[in-house]
């Protein structure tokens, strides 16, 4: 039996409206990775609430945020939570090999995995949490179109 692990809700956001601490982490990451100025064409902010039962063997945080920032040439993903702190990853759109939804037979989730060379390392899959709502679907579609366009440009 497949169960949902998270209740997720997404909203579009102007980059200027992102929490200043998170914006600073993104800009520091972009500077370190030589991504240039952070001028996103799309920003999505997703709140994830764990639906796992609380108890002795419960793992993970009860709640965390995921922010996806689509730049003209790159994708930046930031996750933040009380226990994990702030984690920022990025990949160039041309380095994205696949965008895959989770297998609903294994886990029911509304985000998707992005297989890419994250932070210039070897190709790995990183999960981008999104809500099954207009903001989450719009970001997924916009990212998909941007990756297709990046591949066509070569």
N, C-alpha and C positions, 0 to 999 in steps of 0.2 A: 504494500500500500504506500503510495507516494503522499508525502505531507509537505506542506509549505513550511519553510524554516523561518521566513521573515515576512513581515507586513511592510511593504515598501511604498513610499509615495514620493513623487518627483515634482519639482517645480522649476520653471525656467527662471533665470536670474540674470541681471546685468552684472558684469564683472565688478563694477564699482560698488555694488551692493553686497558682495561677498565679505564675510567677516574679515576685518583688517589683519588679524593674526594668520588666517588661512591665505589671504592674498599675499602676505609677506613670504610665507612658505613657498607658494607657487612661484613668485618672482625670483626668490633665491635659487630655487631649483632650475628655473629657466636660464638664469645667468650662468649657473654651474655647467649646464648642459649645452650652452651656446645656442639656445633656441631663439634668441632675439627678443624683441619687445613682446610682452603678453597682451595681445589684442584679440581676444576670442571672437569668433563668429557665432558661437553658440556656447551657452553655459547651462548645465543642469545640476540641481542640488537635490540629492535623494536622501531621505530619512529612512533608515532601516530599523525596525523593531523586531527583536528576536521573539519567535513564537515557541522556542524550545522550553520545555518545562524547567522550572527552577528546582534546584536540588543539589545533592552532594556531587553528582557527576556532570552537572551543567557546565558547559564550556562556552567561552566567548562572552562578548559584552551584551548587555540587554538592549543597547541602542548604539548606533553609529551613523555617521554621515559619509556619503560619497559625493564628490563633486567632479563632474566631467567638464573639461574645457577644451573645446575644439578650436584650434588655431588654424590659420590657412594652410599650414604645412605639418602640423603635429597634433597629437592628442595628449593632454595632461590629465591624469586621474589622481585625485587626492582623497584619502580616507582619513577620518578622524573619529576618535572615540576616547572616552575617559581612560581606558586601560591601554589602548594601542598608541595613543598620542596622535601625531600627524605624520602620515606617510604620503609622499608624492612620487609618482612614477610618470614617465613620458616615453613616447615613441613617435617617430616621424610617420606620417601617413603612408609614405611609400614603403615603410618597413612592416606594415600590417599584412600578415599572410591570410588571416581568416577572422571572421566575426561569427561566433556560434552561440546559439541559444543552448541552455542546458537540456539534456535529455529528460523529458518529462516522466519517463519511466523510472529514472533514478532520483531526481529531485525536481520539485516544482518551484521554479523561481522566475522572476520577471526581468532579470538582468541578462547579460550575455558575456561570454568570454572573448577576449581579444587576444589572438595569438600574434605576437610581434616581437621585435627586438627591443625590449623595454630598457631604457637607459643605455642603449648601445651594446647591451650584453647579448648572449645567445637568445634565440627565440624561445619564449615561454608564453604561457597563457595567463592572463590577468583578468579577474572578474570585475566587470563594471556593473554595479547594482543600479537598477532603474525601476521605477514603478510602472505598473501596467495602467498608465494614465496618459492623457494627451502629451504632457511634457516629456515623459519617458519615451513614448513612441516617436515623438518628433525628433528627439536627440538621436535615437537609434537610426532613424531614416536619414537625418542630416549627416551623421558620421558615415553611414554606408555610402551615400552619394559622394562624399568627399574622398573616401578611399578609392572608389571607382575612378574618379577624376584624377587622382594622384597617380594611379596605375596607368591611365591613358597618356598622361604627360611623360611617363617613363622616368 
